[in-house]
Amino acid sequence: MIGDADSLRDELRTAGLSRAAVDAAWPDWWSDQAEASVSARTELRLAVARNLGLAPKALVGERVDFVWRNRARFKHLRAEDEVPLAVLNSFGVSVGRSLIEATERNGDMVGLSASDLRALLLDMGVPDLPGLLTVCWAIGVPVAHLRVWPLTQKAMHAMVVGQHGRHAILFSREASYPAMVAFTLAHEIGHIALGHVPADDVLVDAEDPAGVADHDDEETAADRYALEVLLGDADREILIDFDTFNHAELADAVLRASPQYGIDPGTLALAVAYRRNAWPVAMAAMKLIQPEPVAVSDLVNNVARTQLDLDRLGSDSAVFIERTLGIGDA
């Protein structure tokens, strides 16, 4: 006997999924009239299962089973509860697989050297977040920010989802300055390029790679890849003309030095902050470098909106992606 829609919602919430995730996965064709049809209730459960990465047979049988509960490798994870990990695994894989399916493949990022990526970015200006997004989408690596989170609390900074040798990159943390996300994206690209996410693997950076000290070899390699892309040299010394400085002096210095170094001024300010342990000054300088802060998630997902071909997906999956990324017309 297939239970009603309210029972299904209760099952999903009890399994650990957030209300927002359940709402996003709910097909828009469902209605009160459909409740009377056993076949419609069955199709409802199958549609929700596809969107959330659940085992369809188990869900029809009144039990929630996460298909990809053990797919991901987590970096810098503090929580050890298996239920949130299973939820995050399956939700992330489901979203990533749909994004890959809705994106045309035009190349391969595996094996792309940091120097070659930097050269591509320099052809467009200085290496920055918009340039990195352009290269990813041109190759066929979708990048998106999750507006809908599957858990009640966020437990991920970024995720790389592998699917049949292709990859998608997902973000979840908001930022006001593109330079703050450029390093994260370059770091995740590094994981792909260096072969850290083969075949159908999933890799989750639970914390901001820029703010974590206890790196393993893969994390260190991805960091150095990102630094070479953005700075030209992973060990580059960033020199400014004074020993002490306030935020206005730092902003003026990096804006003048940016063309000389071939480094985005926001990235240059963050590099100085890292080298000189001057984070408060650098963050204040960012307000002068970029006087109008933006929601970086908007920048990321506005690009995704123009690049995704949701007609490649089934209608239920397409609506789910629109809701999850906040890119629908409504």
C-alpha positions in Angstrom: 0.0 0.0 0.0 1.5 3.4 -1.1 1.0 5.9 1.7 -0.3 9.5 1.2 1.8 12.6 0.5 1.8 13.7 4.1 3.3 10.4 5.2 6.0 10.7 2.5 6.9 14.2 3.8 7.1 12.9 7.3 9.3 9.9 6.2 11.7 12.3 4.5 11.9 14.7 7.3 12.4 11.9 9.8 15.3 10.6 7.6 17.1 13.9 8.1 16.2 15.9 5.0 15.4 19.6 5.4 12.0 20.9 4.6 13.5 23.1 1.9 15.1 20.1 0.2 11.8 18.1 0.3 9.9 21.1 -1.1 12.5 21.5 -4.0 12.2 17.8 -4.8 8.4 17.8 -4.8 7.1 17.7 -8.5 5.0 20.6 -9.6 2.3 18.4 -11.1 1.2 17.0 -7.7 -2.3 18.1 -6.6 -4.9 17.1 -4.1 -6.7 15.3 -6.9 -3.7 13.2 -7.6 -3.8 12.0 -4.0 -6.7 9.7 -4.9 -4.6 7.8 -7.5 -2.3 5.0 -6.4 -0.3 5.3 -9.6 0.1 9.1 -9.0 1.2 8.5 -5.4 3.7 5.9 -6.7 5.0 8.3 -9.4 5.3 11.0 -6.7 7.6 8.8 -4.6 9.7 7.8 -7.6 10.1 11.5 -8.7 11.1 12.5 -5.2 13.5 9.6 -5.0 15.2 10.6 -8.2 15.7 14.2 -7.1 17.0 13.4 -3.6 19.2 10.4 -4.5 17.0 7.8 -2.7 16.5 4.2 -3.6 13.1 4.1 -5.4 12.1 0.6 -4.3 12.9 1.3 -0.7 10.9 4.6 -0.7 7.9 2.9 -2.3 8.2 0.3 0.5 7.8 3.0 3.2 11.5 3.2 4.0 14.1 5.9 3.1 17.4 4.5 1.8 20.1 6.9 0.5 21.6 5.5 -2.7 25.0 7.3 -2.6 25.4 7.3 1.2 29.1 6.2 1.0 30.3 7.9 -2.2 32.1 10.9 -0.8 35.4 11.5 0.8 35.2 14.3 3.3 38.1 16.7 4.0 38.3 18.4 7.4 35.0 17.0 8.6 34.0 17.5 12.3 30.7 15.7 12.4 30.7 11.9 12.5 27.0 11.2 12.4 26.3 8.9 9.5 22.8 10.3 8.8 23.8 13.8 7.8 26.7 12.4 5.7 24.3 10.1 3.9 21.9 12.9 3.2 24.6 15.2 1.9 26.2 12.5 -0.2 23.0 11.5 -2.0 21.7 15.1 -2.4 25.0 16.4 -3.7 25.4 13.5 -6.1 21.9 13.8 -7.4 22.3 17.6 -8.1 25.8 17.1 -9.6 24.7 14.3 -11.9 21.8 16.4 -13.2 24.0 19.4 -13.8 26.5 17.3 -15.7 23.6 15.8 -17.8 22.4 19.3 -18.6 25.9 20.5 -19.7 27.6 19.7 -23.0 31.1 18.3 -22.7 33.7 20.2 -24.7 37.0 19.0 -23.2 38.6 17.5 -20.2 39.9 19.3 -17.1 41.8 16.2 -15.9 45.5 16.8 -16.5 45.1 20.6 -17.1 48.2 22.2 -15.6 48.0 25.2 -13.4 50.2 27.2 -15.8 48.0 26.3 -18.8 44.9 27.3 -16.9 46.5 30.6 -15.8 47.5 31.3 -19.5 43.8 30.9 -20.5 42.7 33.3 -17.8 45.4 35.9 -18.7 44.0 35.9 -22.2 40.8 37.2 -20.7 42.4 39.7 -18.3 43.6 38.7 -14.8 42.8 35.4 -13.2 39.6 35.9 -11.3 36.3 34.2 -10.5 34.4 35.2 -13.7 37.3 33.9 -15.7 37.4 30.6 -13.8 33.7 30.2 -14.3 34.1 30.8 -18.0 36.8 28.2 -18.4 34.8 25.6 -16.4 31.7 26.0 -18.4 33.6 26.1 -21.7 35.1 22.7 -20.9 31.8 21.3 -19.6 32.3 21.4 -15.9 29.2 23.0 -14.4 29.6 25.2 -11.3 26.7 26.1 -9.1 25.8 27.4 -5.7 23.2 25.4 -3.7 20.4 27.7 -2.6 18.6 24.8 -1.1 20.5 22.8 1.6 19.5 19.2 2.4 20.3 19.5 6.1 19.1 21.8 8.9 22.7 23.1 9.2 25.3 23.6 6.5 28.3 21.2 6.8 30.1 21.8 3.5 32.1 24.5 1.9 32.4 22.9 -1.6 31.9 19.6 -3.3 33.2 18.0 -6.5 30.9 15.3 -8.0 32.3 12.8 -10.5 30.1 11.1 -13.0 31.5 8.8 -15.7 34.7 10.8 -15.8 33.0 14.2 -15.8 32.7 16.6 -12.9 30.5 19.2 -11.3 31.5 21.7 -8.6 29.0 22.8 -5.9 29.3 25.6 -3.4 27.2 26.3 -0.3 28.8 29.2 1.6 27.9 32.7 0.7 30.5 35.5 0.2 30.4 39.2 -0.7 33.6 39.4 -2.7 34.4 37.2 -5.7 38.1 37.0 -4.8 37.1 35.1 -1.7 35.5 32.3 -3.8 38.1 32.4 -6.6 40.6 30.5 -4.4 38.0 27.9 -3.5 37.0 27.3 -7.1 40.7 27.1 -8.2 41.3 24.7 -5.4 38.4 22.4 -6.5 39.6 22.7 -10.1 42.9 21.5 -8.8 41.4 18.4 -7.3 39.9 17.6 -10.7 43.0 18.4 -12.7 45.3 16.5 -10.4 43.1 13.3 -10.6 41.8 13.4 -7.0 38.2 12.8 -8.1 38.4 9.9 -10.6 35.4 8.1 -12.3 32.3 8.4 -10.1 34.0 9.6 -6.8 32.8 12.5 -4.8 35.1 14.8 -2.7 33.8 17.2 -0.1 35.7 20.1 1.4 33.8 20.6 4.6 35.8 23.7 5.6 37.2 26.6 3.6 40.5 25.3 2.1 42.0 28.7 2.6 41.4 28.7 6.3 42.5 25.2 7.3 46.1 24.3 8.3 46.0 20.5 8.8 46.1 19.6 5.1 46.8 16.1 3.7 48.8 15.6 0.6 45.8 16.1 -1.8 44.7 19.3 -0.1 48.3 20.7 -0.1 48.6 19.9 -3.8 45.2 21.5 -4.6 46.2 24.6 -2.6 49.4 24.9 -4.5 47.6 24.4 -7.8 45.2 27.3 -6.9 48.0 29.6 -5.8 49.9 29.0 -9.1 46.7 29.7 -11.1 45.9 32.9 -9.2 49.4 34.2 -8.3 51.6 32.7 -11.0 53.7 30.9 -8.5 52.6 28.9 -5.5 55.6 30.3 -3.5 55.4 33.8 -4.8 56.4 36.6 -2.4 54.0 39.5 -2.5 56.0 42.7 -1.8 54.5 46.1 -0.9 56.4 49.3 -0.3 55.7 49.7 3.4 56.0 47.6 6.6 52.8 48.8 8.2 49.6 49.9 6.4 46.0 50.7 6.9 43.2 49.5 4.7 43.2 52.5 2.4 46.9 52.2 1.8 46.6 48.5 1.1 43.7 49.0 -1.3 45.6 51.7 -3.2 48.8 49.5 -3.3 47.0 46.4 -4.7 45.0 48.4 -7.3 48.3 49.8 -8.6 50.2 46.6 -8.5 47.5 44.3 -10.1 48.5 44.9 -13.7 52.2 44.5 -12.9 51.7 41.2 -11.1 48.9 39.9 -13.4 46.8 39.2 -10.2 43.3 40.3 -9.4 43.4 43.1 -6.9 41.1 41.4 -4.5 43.2 38.2 -4.7 46.3 40.3 -4.2 44.9 41.8 -1.0 44.0 38.4 0.4 47.5 37.2 -0.5 49.0 40.1 1.5 46.7 39.3 4.4 47.8 35.7 4.4 51.5 36.6 4.2 51.3 39.4 6.8 48.5 38.0 9.0 46.5 41.2 8.3 43.0 39.8 7.7 41.0 42.6 9.3 42.9 45.2 7.3 42.5 43.2 4.1 38.7 42.8 4.6 38.3 46.5 5.1 40.4 47.1 2.0 38.1 44.9 0.0 35.4 47.5 0.5 37.5 50.0 -1.3 38.7 47.6 -4.0 35.1 46.6 -4.7 32.9 49.4 -3.4 29.6 47.5 -4.2 29.6 44.0 -2.5 27.7 41.4 -4.4 26.2 38.1 -3.5 28.7 35.8 -5.1 26.1 33.1 -5.3 24.1 35.3 -7.7 27.2 35.7 -9.9 27.8 31.9 -10.0 24.2 30.9 -10.6 23.5 33.6 -13.1 26.2 32.0 -15.3 24.7 28.6 -14.6 21.3 29.9 -15.7 22.7 30.8 -19.1 24.7 27.7 -19.6 22.5 24.8 -18.4 20.3 23.1 -21.0 17.6 21.8 -18.7 15.7 20.3 -21.7 18.2 17.5 -21.4 16.6 16.5 -18.1 13.2 15.2 -17.4 10.7 17.8 -16.3 10.7 16.8 -12.6 14.5 17.0 -12.5 14.6 20.3 -14.4 12.2 21.9 -11.9 14.2 20.4 -9.0 17.5 22.0 -10.3 15.8 25.4 -10.9 14.5 25.4 -7.3 17.8 24.1 -5.8 19.8 26.8 -7.6 17.1 29.5 -7.4 17.2 30.0 -11.2 13.6 29.5 -12.1 11.4 32.2 -13.6 9.1 32.4 -10.6 
